[in-house]
Amino acid sequence: MAQTSPSDDGFGVLSYLLTGVFLFGGLGWLGDWLLGSRFLLPVGLVAGAALALYTIFLRYGQDASAPAPTGGQAPEALPHPQRGTR
């Protein structure tokens, strides 16, 4: 995985937030315009922000220094190269 700078991560987070709010807010505005209602725009804005935050958590939430998952096995159960060799 390529290393990115903190400013690249910041711009990525900002783009996810803006895209979610604008996309779902726009869909809510369109729904309000077509249906003559007044509640879909705020719902779209909140849903877009919530989905953007969830996407950001999935994308950037993992710590790079954390150990990789072991595939369901406990670390003690994994084979060690130094065991059994002399």
Salt bridges, closest charged atoms under 4 A:
none
